[in-house]
């Protein structure tokens, strides 16, 4: 309830707001949060990742004996789109993807299926200020 905060809402980019009349607004922060929360589930392992660009973040989860699929979250913090080759070791060759963009044009939108190439790389162009989650099929 932003109207109740002294000095205004300290979290204007939060996941959701509830107005004084009880209506709820789901904000883009929720969809960015969902990218990681859907990828990493109880019992999964955190996979080793690295990126060669300071505006690119990579978060990886291994199924670790659970029924959940391996997952990778790619985050582009930059103002420009970035073409990357995501090298995946020891997992599926087929991945489904979901994306959220800062401009709210895509809010956890399904991108379909991606396949690793013969070098075990997934070729992908990350839109500016976006997060994309890939799930092993």
N, C-alpha and C positions, 0 to 999 in steps of 0.2 A: 504494500500500500504506500506508494511514493508520497502521497499527501501527508502521511504521518511522520516522515523523516524530517528531523530538525535540520534546516539548511539545504533541503532538497535530497533527491535520491543519490546516494553515493555509488550506486551500481547501475548506471544507465544502460549498460550493455548486458544485463543479466539474462537468465534463461526465460523468465516469464514475469509478467506483472499482473497483479489483481487490482482492478480499479475500485473506486468507492461504491460503485453500483453492483459489484460482485462479478463483473465480466473478467475473463482472463485473456491475456494476450501472450501468445508464445512468440518469443523473440529469437533472432538469429543465434544468439549465444547458446540456446538450447541445442540447436542443430550442430554447432561446433562441438559441444560437449558430447553429444550423441555419437559423433565420429569415433571418439576414443572409448567411450563407455560400451558401445556395442562390440568393439574389437576385443577389448580385454575383459574376460569373465573370470569368475572365481575358479581358482585352481590352475589357470593357465600360467605359463612361464613368460618372462620378459625376454625377448630375443635381442641379441647384439645387433646394433644398427650403426651406420655412420653416413654422413653426407659431406660432400666436398664444397658446399656452398653455405654461407652463414645465414642465408635467407630461406633455406630449406631444412625442415625438421623431419625426421623419420622415427616412428615409434613402432616396434614390432612385438608381436605376441605369438608364442608357440602353444600348440594345443596341450602339450605336457601331459598326455594321457587322458585328457578330458574329451568330451564329445564335441567341443567347440572347434571350429576351424582355425588354422593358423591365420593371422591377420597382420596387415601392415597399414599404418596411417601415414600419409604423406601430407605435409603442410608447407604451403608456399606463403611466406610472410612478405614477400616482395611486391613491388608495384607492377612487375612485368610477368608474363607467362614464362614458365621454365620447362624446356624439354629435357626429360631425364631418361636414363636407362637404369631401372631398378633391378639390381642383381639379387636373385633369390637362390639360396642354397638349401637343398634338402627338403623341398616341399612340393606341392602340387604344381603342375604346369598350366593349370587353368584357374583363373581368379575372377570373382565378381566384384564390381566396384560401385561405391556410393559417394556422392560429392556434395559439399556445401560451399557456397561462395559468399564472400563478404557483401556483395551487392544484392543478396537475397533472391537472385534469379534461380538459384538451385539450393534447395533446403533438403539435404539427405536424399538427393535424386539418384535413382538407379542409372548406372552408365552401361549396364550389360556385362558381357564376358570379355576378358582379356586373356591372351595366351603368351606364355614365355617363348622367346625365340630360341634358336639352337645354341645360344650362349647363356641360356638360363636368365635372360633379361626380359623385363617387361618394359616396353617403350611407352612413354606416357607424357603428355604435355599438361602440366599443372597450370590452371588459370591463376592469375594474380590473386593474392589474398584468399586462398582456398584451402580446404582440407578434403582429402580423398581417402577412403578406406577400401582396401582390397581384402577380400576373404577367399581363402583357398577353397576350391570346389572339390 
